[in-house]
Amino acid sequence: MNDNARAIEVLLVEDDPGDVLLTREAFEDNKVGNRLKVVSDGEEAMAYLRREGPYAQAPRPDLILLDLNLPRKDGREVLEEVKADPALRSIPVVVLTTSEADEDILRSYHLHANAYVTKPVDFERFIDVVRQIDDFFVTVVKLPR
């Protein structure tokens, strides 16, 4: 582990309880005690990011893991709103989704996603992918403070 590694705040925007569980497991098994917060739809994600209502005291995330297919407000809309908001646009967003559709990949990057990762179906591979994302953003990337 890199000596400069620090715990980071991660916001997971995911409506599938199974994927939330796997992501939590990947984070808990990893070396750095990153704090993972979870919201289950796009409207909740925006309320969290804007510190509205029950999220008034929410910490600003250092990284957002965003599913595209969400209830109430779709992940593409969340990505567009985050990257259009001067107060939020510097937060890196990794799209973590089941979609392998070229149009979703292209649109996500057009909306300024920092990375696009397809969720593996295999349990072990899913955990491995989340750990790699975690490692990369904790030990390699310099995040804005």
C-alpha positions in Angstrom: 0.0 0.0 0.0 1.2 3.5 -0.8 2.2 5.5 2.2 0.2 8.5 0.9 -3.0 6.4 0.9 -5.7 7.9 3.0 -9.3 6.9 3.7 -11.6 8.4 1.2 -15.3 9.1 1.2 -17.1 7.0 -1.5 -20.7 7.5 -2.5 -22.2 4.4 -4.1 -25.4 5.1 -6.1 -26.9 1.6 -6.6 -30.4 0.2 -6.3 -29.5 -3.6 -6.5 -29.1 -4.8 -2.8 -26.8 -7.7 -4.0 -24.4 -5.3 -5.7 -24.4 -3.0 -2.7 -23.5 -6.1 -0.5 -20.7 -7.1 -2.9 -19.3 -3.6 -3.0 -19.4 -3.3 0.8 -17.6 -6.6 1.0 -14.9 -5.5 -1.4 -14.3 -2.3 0.5 -14.3 -4.1 3.9 -11.7 -6.6 2.7 -9.5 -4.0 1.3 -6.5 -2.4 3.1 -7.7 1.1 3.5 -10.7 2.0 5.6 -12.6 3.9 3.0 -16.0 5.1 4.1 -18.7 3.9 1.8 -22.1 5.6 1.8 -25.0 4.2 -0.2 -28.0 5.8 -1.8 -30.4 3.8 -3.9 -31.8 6.2 -6.5 -30.8 9.2 -8.5 -32.9 11.7 -6.6 -31.4 10.6 -3.3 -28.0 10.9 -4.9 -28.5 14.5 -5.8 -30.0 15.3 -2.3 -26.9 13.7 -0.7 -24.5 15.6 -3.0 -26.3 18.9 -2.4 -26.6 18.2 1.3 -30.4 18.6 1.3 -32.9 17.3 3.9 -31.6 14.3 5.9 -28.2 14.7 4.1 -27.5 18.2 5.5 -24.4 16.8 7.4 -23.3 14.4 4.6 -19.6 14.4 3.9 -18.5 15.5 0.4 -17.5 12.3 -1.4 -14.0 12.0 -2.9 -15.4 9.5 -5.5 -18.8 8.5 -6.8 -19.6 5.0 -8.0 -22.7 5.4 -10.2 -25.0 2.8 -11.6 -26.8 3.9 -14.8 -30.1 2.1 -14.4 -31.7 3.7 -11.3 -35.2 4.4 -10.2 -36.7 8.0 -9.9 -33.7 9.6 -11.6 -31.5 7.7 -14.0 -27.8 7.5 -13.6 -27.2 9.4 -16.9 -29.2 12.3 -15.5 -27.3 12.2 -12.2 -24.0 12.2 -14.1 -25.1 15.2 -16.3 -26.3 17.2 -13.2 -23.1 16.5 -11.2 -20.8 17.5 -14.1 -22.9 20.6 -14.8 -22.7 21.8 -11.2 -19.5 23.9 -10.5 -19.6 22.8 -6.9 -19.7 19.1 -7.7 -18.0 18.6 -11.1 -14.5 18.0 -9.7 -15.7 14.8 -7.9 -14.6 11.8 -10.0 -17.4 9.7 -11.2 -16.9 6.0 -12.1 -19.9 4.5 -13.9 -20.2 1.0 -12.6 -23.0 -0.7 -14.5 -24.2 -3.9 -16.2 -24.6 -2.1 -19.6 -22.1 -2.9 -22.3 -24.0 -0.8 -24.8 -21.8 1.4 -26.9 -24.3 4.2 -26.7 -24.2 4.1 -22.9 -20.3 4.1 -22.9 -20.1 7.0 -25.4 -22.8 9.0 -23.6 -21.2 8.5 -20.2 -17.9 9.8 -21.5 -19.6 12.6 -23.4 -21.2 13.6 -20.0 -17.6 13.6 -18.5 -17.6 10.4 -16.6 -14.1 9.7 -15.3 -14.3 6.0 -16.1 -16.8 3.4 -17.3 -16.6 -0.1 -15.8 -18.9 -2.9 -16.7 -20.0 -5.0 -13.7 -18.8 -8.6 -14.0 -21.5 -11.2 -13.4 -19.1 -13.4 -11.5 -19.0 -12.8 -7.8 -15.2 -13.0 -7.3 -14.6 -11.0 -10.4 -17.0 -8.3 -9.2 -15.2 -8.0 -5.9 -11.9 -7.9 -7.7 -13.0 -5.1 -10.0 -14.3 -3.0 -7.1 -11.1 -3.5 -5.2 -9.1 -2.4 -8.2 -11.2 0.8 -8.5 -10.7 1.4 -4.8 -6.9 0.8 -5.0 -6.6 3.0 -8.0 -8.4 6.0 -6.4 -6.7 5.6 -3.1 -3.1 4.8 -4.0 -2.6 6.1 -7.6 -4.9 9.1 -8.3 -4.5 12.5 -6.7 -8.0 13.5 -5.7 -9.1 17.1 -5.2 -9.6 18.2 -1.6 
